[in-house]
Amino acid sequence: MNQTQPLEQWRIFPGTRFTNRVNSAPSISLLHSPLMLKDCKNRDGSEPNLPAVATGSHIDAIPYSGKYDGVVGVLGAIEAINVLRRSGFKPKRSLEIILFTSEEPTRFGISCLGSRLLAGSKELAEALKTTVVDSQNVSFIEAARSAGYAEDKDDDLSSVFLKKGSYFAFIELHIEQGPILEDEGLDIGVVTAIAAPASLKVEFEGSGGHAGAVLMPYRIDAGLAAAELALAVENHVLESESIDTVGTVGILELHPGAINSIPSKAHLEIDTRDIDEARRNAVIKKIQESANTIARKRKVKLTEFKIVNQDPPALSDKLVIKKMAEASTELNLSHKMIISRAYHDSLFMARISPMGMIFIPCYKGYSHKPEEYSSPEDMANGVKVLSLTLAKLSLD
């Protein structure tokens, strides 16, 4: 595969190609790139007017990460549909593959950007046109234009919104990103729910000064305020007394960032999530209260406390769960019901379509690091389950 080629020129397997679902919106290529079978007998189902069954994932990644997160769900989906094509299977419902953009928040600070838009987020569509920029102050629209995906007439991102019921079902194949399947020696995880994520941005402003000349009693240190809040995040998460509540300060930046200068500004980005939305929201409230308390105590200004996103959890569809479990059993693969504590494009696809996820084991549960790995055997098992699940749903 030549990864420098535009998506529409890729030919991954014979008989498979990228297509543009919405011809009136060229920018859709960046957000929603279904792959359909080119073979006329298999490209569409025998009843093409019925809502299709879709699968797919993402191929973007965070810095210094692995090469299986998301990618398994894209290449695996291609192979799953090709398995059906090679077997001569004729679906009733058409089958599609979706390649999502910007699942990771690396560039624009918003996770699952493509799937959020497909699910009809009007607030995000407006923000991407006006206020959302990357670290180089480049807007999403500017980036889309420079990549050749958008022109002036395509600034209305609502053109990519999908209506509820656009798909009969959506299934995503993914590495677990946790150790449960490997530790228990299981082949497949049938995902029943995806945890509710939230992202926060916090900024403190102090007065700064020379690290040697300003004595300790006179300091107004934004860096220490940030450090105290980071520890408060940990405390509030643990106070929930639930193993499902987690919190992470993934970014902590100090200004001016010199060893001999007292930090005058501090910027934090906080991730907290839980399978229980109310419990997660209680943690967010406590974090905000702590930020205000710390600011008053340390005499710094709390210049920003922004909830970037605060999404509800998503439940997998009962029929999709049933078909995934049946496929695992028929293939003699061990499986268990499992909760996804990482979130995925499926979280937002659930807003417009019945949804399910198939997990495969990954080495020591590693993910978002170079050691991320899933064996060829595990990936093959995932593709088999995905293929059979797609077949079952396509005939429903």
C-alpha positions as semicolon CSV with decimal commas, in nm:
position;residue;x (nm);y (nm);z (nm)
1;M;0,000;0,000;0,000
2;N;0,131;0,343;-0,090
3;Q;0,031;0,555;0,209
4;T;0,109;0,878;0,023
5;Q;-0,178;0,820;-0,219
6;P;-0,508;1,001;-0,161
7;L;-0,774;0,775;-0,010
8;E;-0,978;0,762;-0,327
9;Q;-0,678;0,611;-0,513
10;W;-0,607;0,330;-0,267
11;R;-0,670;-0,026;-0,384
12;I;-0,624;-0,241;-0,077
13;F;-0,764;-0,569;-0,206
14;P;-0,899;-0,669;-0,546
15;G;-1,261;-0,568;-0,572
16;T;-1,249;-0,310;-0,293
17;R;-1,232;0,065;-0,335
18;F;-1,300;0,387;-0,151
19;T;-1,612;0,577;-0,252
20;N;-1,755;0,916;-0,162
21;R;-2,096;0,865;-0,004
22;V;-2,220;1,223;-0,033
23;N;-2,130;1,361;-0,374
24;S;-2,251;1,711;-0,285
25;A;-1,994;1,748;-0,007
26;P;-1,633;1,691;-0,116
27;S;-1,519;1,754;0,243
28;I;-1,692;1,428;0,336
29;S;-1,384;1,240;0,216
30;L;-1,201;1,360;0,526
31;L;-1,480;1,258;0,759
32;H;-1,662;0,963;0,616
33;S;-1,497;0,739;0,360
34;P;-1,697;0,421;0,311
35;L;-1,540;0,130;0,127
36;M;-1,779;-0,073;-0,082
37;L;-1,733;-0,388;-0,281
38;K;-1,672;-0,306;-0,644
39;D;-1,804;-0,644;-0,760
40;C;-2,160;-0,573;-0,876
41;K;-2,293;-0,894;-0,720
42;N;-2,162;-0,809;-0,377
43;R;-2,123;-0,433;-0,369
44;D;-2,490;-0,388;-0,279
45;G;-2,722;-0,617;-0,094
46;S;-3,011;-0,786;-0,269
47;E;-3,232;-0,519;-0,109
48;P;-3,011;-0,206;-0,142
49;N;-3,286;0,028;-0,026
50;L;-3,262;-0,117;0,325
51;P;-3,027;0,060;0,570
52;A;-2,677;-0,086;0,531
53;V;-2,464;-0,262;0,790
54;A;-2,142;-0,067;0,850
55;T;-1,808;-0,134;1,012
56;G;-1,478;0,054;1,041
57;S;-1,252;0,254;1,270
58;H;-0,973;0,512;1,246
59;I;-0,607;0,523;1,139
60;D;-0,484;0,841;1,311
61;A;-0,273;0,807;1,627
62;I;-0,128;1,003;1,916
63;P;0,247;1,080;1,922
64;Y;0,478;0,789;2,014
65;S;0,198;0,534;2,003
66;G;0,152;0,190;1,853
67;K;0,023;0,075;1,515
68;Y;-0,278;-0,140;1,609
69;D;-0,519;0,104;1,775
70;G;-0,786;0,175;1,514
71;V;-0,590;0,034;1,221
72;V;-0,696;-0,322;1,307
73;G;-1,057;-0,211;1,271
74;V;-0,999;-0,058;0,928
75;L;-0,781;-0,323;0,763
76;G;-0,970;-0,595;0,947
77;A;-1,298;-0,461;0,812
78;I;-1,165;-0,467;0,457
79;E;-1,058;-0,828;0,496
80;A;-1,384;-0,926;0,669
81;I;-1,591;-0,807;0,373
82;N;-1,347;-0,966;0,129
83;V;-1,390;-1,296;0,313
84;L;-1,762;-1,273;0,242
85;R;-1,698;-1,180;-0,120
86;R;-1,458;-1,469;-0,173
87;S;-1,702;-1,712;-0,015
88;G;-1,976;-1,607;-0,257
89;F;-2,195;-1,473;0,024
90;K;-2,479;-1,249;-0,097
91;P;-2,604;-1,006;0,167
92;K;-2,957;-0,873;0,183
93;R;-2,839;-0,543;0,328
94;S;-2,543;-0,360;0,172
95;L;-2,215;-0,360;0,362
96;E;-2,000;-0,050;0,409
97;I;-1,674;0,041;0,577
98;I;-1,620;0,382;0,736
99;L;-1,275;0,536;0,788
100;F;-1,306;0,809;1,051
101;T;-1,080;1,111;1,077
102;S;-0,932;1,255;1,399
103;E;-1,048;0,993;1,647
104;E;-0,756;1,102;1,861
105;P;-0,759;1,460;1,996
106;T;-0,393;1,515;1,904
107;R;-0,429;1,802;1,657
108;F;-0,748;1,991;1,741
109;G;-0,800;1,885;2,102
110;I;-1,134;1,716;2,027
111;S;-1,160;1,338;2,025
112;C;-1,369;1,146;1,770
113;L;-1,406;1,458;1,559
114;G;-1,525;1,277;1,247
115;S;-1,780;1,053;1,417
116;R;-1,913;1,342;1,628
117;L;-1,987;1,531;1,307
118;L;-2,145;1,231;1,140
119;A;-2,367;1,196;1,448
120;G;-2,490;1,553;1,392
121;S;-2,307;1,770;1,646
122;K;-2,419;2,122;1,547
123;E;-2,209;2,280;1,823
124;L;-1,894;2,111;1,693
125;A;-1,968;2,204;1,332
126;E;-1,996;2,569;1,431
127;A;-1,688;2,558;1,656
128;L;-1,476;2,405;1,380
129;K;-1,565;2,699;1,156
130;T;-1,495;2,966;1,415
131;T;-1,295;2,888;1,730
132;V;-1,117;2,551;1,704
133;V;-0,752;2,574;1,598
134;D;-0,443;2,357;1,634
135;S;-0,118;2,447;1,810
136;Q;-0,008;2,644;1,502
137;N;-0,334;2,844;1,501
138;V;-0,457;2,661;1,190
139;S;-0,833;2,607;1,184
140;F;-0,997;2,279;1,090
141;I;-1,142;2,431;0,774
142;E;-0,799;2,564;0,673
143;A;-0,647;2,220;0,732
144;A;-0,922;2,056;0,527
145;R;-0,865;2,299;0,242
146;S;-0,489;2,252;0,244
147;A;-0,539;1,875;0,228
148;G;-0,763;1,918;-0,075
149;Y;-1,080;1,804;0,100
150;A;-1,275;2,128;0,118
151;E;-1,340;2,446;-0,075
152;D;-1,513;2,767;0,030
153;K;-1,852;2,626;-0,064
154;D;-1,798;2,330;0,171
155;D;-1,764;2,529;0,493
156;D;-2,107;2,407;0,603
157;L;-2,000;2,094;0,789
158;S;-2,361;2,004;0,858
159;S;-2,356;1,853;0,508
160;V;-2,190;1,544;0,660
161;F;-2,455;1,485;0,928
162;L;-2,625;1,146;0,910
163;K;-2,984;1,090;1,014
164;K;-3,072;0,840;1,284
165;G;-3,142;0,509;1,116
166;S;-2,894;0,569;0,834
167;Y;-2,745;0,231;0,923
168;F;-2,911;-0,087;1,043
169;A;-2,604;-0,150;1,261
170;F;-2,245;-0,040;1,309
171;I;-1,976;-0,277;1,441
172;E;-1,618;-0,178;1,527
173;L;-1,330;-0,425;1,561
174;H;-1,064;-0,299;1,803
175;I;-0,782;-0,407;2,029
176;E;-0,894;-0,414;2,391
177;Q;-0,638;-0,157;2,512
178;G;-0,652;-0,332;2,848
179;P;-0,524;-0,663;2,994
180;I;-0,845;-0,855;3,073
181;L;-0,871;-1,079;2,767
182;E;-0,502;-1,171;2,770
183;D;-0,497;-1,232;3,147
184;E;-0,802;-1,459;3,126
185;G;-0,685;-1,638;2,811
186;L;-0,990;-1,536;2,610
187;D;-1,015;-1,484;2,235
188;I;-1,290;-1,225;2,203
189;G;-1,449;-0,948;2,407
190;V;-1,811;-0,865;2,325
191;V;-1,849;-0,502;2,429
192;T;-2,172;-0,422;2,613
193;A;-2,108;-0,055;2,696
194;I;-1,861;0,230;2,641
195;A;-1,763;0,451;2,935
196;A;-1,867;0,816;2,953
197;P;-1,571;1,048;2,879
198;A;-1,513;1,411;2,971
199;S;-1,227;1,650;2,895
200;L;-1,141;1,966;3,089
201;K;-0,907;2,259;3,026
202;V;-0,785;2,459;3,325
203;E;-0,554;2,763;3,344
204;F;-0,406;2,944;3,641
205;E;-0,230;3,281;3,627
206;G;0,018;3,401;3,891
207;S;0,276;3,678;3,896
208;G;0,596;3,492;3,812
209;G;0,938;3,631;3,893
210;H;1,304;3,539;3,938
211;A;1,359;3,198;4,099
212;G;1,632;3,335;4,325
213;A;1,520;3,690;4,399
214;V;1,156;3,632;4,500
215;L;1,140;3,483;4,848
216;M;0,894;3,203;4,922
217;P;0,644;3,407;5,132
218;Y;0,598;3,653;4,842
219;R;0,542;3,407;4,561
220;I;0,221;3,367;4,359
221;D;0,316;3,046;4,178
222;A;0,080;2,921;3,908
223;G;0,284;2,601;3,875
224;L;0,222;2,497;4,234
225;A;-0,149;2,563;4,192
226;A;-0,148;2,328;3,892
227;A;0,045;2,065;4,085
228;E;-0,203;2,082;4,371
229;L;-0,496;2,047;4,133
230;A;-0,334;1,744;3,968
231;L;-0,320;1,570;4,306
232;A;-0,679;1,679;4,375
233;V;-0,791;1,505;4,055
234;E;-0,642;1,180;4,182
235;N;-0,806;1,222;4,523
236;H;-1,153;1,295;4,382
237;V;-1,137;0,993;4,152
238;L;-1,037;0,765;4,441
239;E;-1,310;0,913;4,660
240;S;-1,571;0,766;4,425
241;E;-1,469;0,422;4,558
242;S;-1,541;0,270;4,217
243;I;-1,284;0,087;4,007
244;D;-1,462;0,226;3,700
245;T;-1,385;0,592;3,782
246;V;-1,057;0,716;3,636
247;G;-0,889;1,054;3,592
248;T;-0,572;1,169;3,419
249;V;-0,386;1,497;3,394
250;G;-0,242;1,429;3,050
251;I;-0,109;1,779;2,980
252;L;0,055;2,021;3,224
253;E;0,235;2,319;3,070
254;L;0,414;2,597;3,257
255;H;0,499;2,945;3,130
256;P;0,764;3,068;3,066
257;G;0,910;2,722;3,114
258;A;1,256;2,824;3,239
259;I;1,432;2,659;3,532
260;N;1,513;2,993;3,693
261;S;1,169;3,151;3,651
262;I;0,865;3,113;3,877
263;P;0,575;2,995;3,659
264;S;0,339;3,282;3,585
265;K;0,089;3,065;3,397
266;A;-0,010;2,701;3,411
267;H;-0,227;2,504;3,171
268;L;-0,377;2,163;3,247
269;E;-0,586;1,925;3,039
270;I;-0,775;1,664;3,236
271;D;-0,946;1,346;3,122
272;T;-1,200;1,176;3,348
273;R;-1,440;0,896;3,264
274;D;-1,673;0,640;3,413
275;I;-1,940;0,396;3,302
276;D;-2,171;0,587;3,540
277;E;-2,241;0,935;3,402
278;A;-2,368;1,082;3,729
279;R;-2,065;0,961;3,921
280;R;-1,830;1,106;3,658
281;N;-2,015;1,438;3,668
282;A;-1,976;1,445;4,047
283;V;-1,600;1,412;4,000
284;I;-1,600;1,703;3,753
285;K;-1,788;1,919;4,003
286;K;-1,535;1,838;4,276
287;I;-1,244;1,919;4,043
288;Q;-1,398;2,259;3,968
289;E;-1,454;2,329;4,336
290;S;-1,092;2,237;4,410
291;A;-0,967;2,463;4,130
292;N;-1,152;2,758;4,283
293;T;-1,034;2,675;4,636
294;I;-0,671;2,638;4,525
295;A;-0,685;2,968;4,336
296;R;-0,811;3,152;4,642
297;K;-0,563;2,987;4,877
298;R;-0,262;3,050;4,652
299;K;-0,383;3,395;4,539
300;V;-0,365;3,303;4,172
301;K;-0,635;3,367;3,914
302;L;-0,837;3,081;3,774
303;T;-0,853;3,223;3,423
304;E;-1,015;2,922;3,259
305;F;-1,214;2,616;3,362
306;K;-1,365;2,475;3,045
307;I;-1,550;2,149;2,995
308;V;-1,444;2,064;2,640
309;N;-1,671;1,763;2,616
310;Q;-1,893;1,578;2,860
311;D;-2,042;1,285;2,674
312;P;-2,288;1,025;2,801
313;P;-2,199;0,655;2,795
314;A;-2,326;0,432;2,515
315;L;-2,484;0,089;2,539
316;S;-2,431;-0,171;2,270
317;D;-2,746;-0,284;2,094
318;K;-2,893;-0,612;2,224
319;L;-2,933;-0,763;1,878
320;V;-2,576;-0,674;1,781
321;I;-2,445;-0,821;2,108
322;K;-2,641;-1,140;2,039
323;K;-2,499;-1,173;1,686
324;M;-2,140;-1,109;1,801
325;A;-2,172;-1,370;2,077
326;E;-2,330;-1,622;1,837
327;A;-2,049;-1,568;1,587
328;S;-1,784;-1,628;1,855
329;T;-1,954;-1,948;1,971
330;E;-2,002;-2,084;1,618
331;L;-1,633;-2,022;1,547
332;N;-1,533;-2,204;1,870
333;L;-1,373;-1,890;2,008
334;S;-1,390;-1,817;2,380
335;H;-1,551;-1,486;2,468
336;K;-1,690;-1,276;2,750
337;M;-1,904;-0,967;2,786
338;I;-1,682;-0,667;2,855
339;I;-1,704;-0,291;2,909
340;S;-1,490;-0,051;2,708
341;R;-1,331;0,204;2,939
342;A;-1,158;0,366;2,645
343;Y;-1,394;0,545;2,411
344;H;-1,422;0,507;2,039
345;D;-1,603;0,630;1,731
346;S;-1,869;0,373;1,821
347;L;-1,968;0,593;2,116
348;F;-2,099;0,853;1,872
349;M;-2,221;0,614;1,604
350;A;-2,455;0,481;1,876
351;R;-2,645;0,811;1,848
352;I;-2,753;0,732;1,492
353;S;-2,731;0,353;1,470
354;P;-2,747;0,035;1,678
355;M;-2,386;-0,028;1,774
356;G;-2,151;-0,302;1,891
357;M;-1,776;-0,358;1,933
358;I;-1,554;-0,663;1,909
359;F;-1,238;-0,663;2,122
360;I;-0,929;-0,876;2,068
361;P;-0,644;-0,921;2,316
362;C;-0,335;-0,699;2,307
363;Y;0,001;-0,767;2,471
364;K;-0,013;-0,683;2,844
365;G;-0,301;-0,448;2,765
366;Y;-0,053;-0,199;2,623
367;S;-0,189;0,081;2,406
368;H;-0,098;0,441;2,320
369;K;0,268;0,338;2,345
370;P;0,515;0,180;2,100
371;E;0,490;-0,161;2,271
372;E;0,126;-0,194;2,161
373;Y;0,084;-0,533;1,991
374;S;-0,179;-0,784;1,887
375;S;-0,080;-1,120;1,739
376;P;-0,174;-1,227;1,385
377;E;-0,380;-1,509;1,537
378;D;-0,579;-1,270;1,755
379;M;-0,636;-1,032;1,465
380;A;-0,749;-1,321;1,246
381;N;-0,996;-1,430;1,516
382;G;-1,134;-1,078;1,532
383;V;-1,176;-1,063;1,155
384;K;-1,358;-1,398;1,154
385;V;-1,603;-1,283;1,421
386;L;-1,654;-0,951;1,245
387;S;-1,713;-1,118;0,910
388;L;-1,968;-1,364;1,049
389;T;-2,141;-1,090;1,250
390;L;-2,170;-0,871;0,941
391;A;-2,315;-1,164;0,749
392;K;-2,573;-1,236;1,018
393;L;-2,681;-0,873;1,046
394;S;-2,690;-0,824;0,670
395;L;-2,952;-1,098;0,642
396;D;-3,171;-0,964;0,924
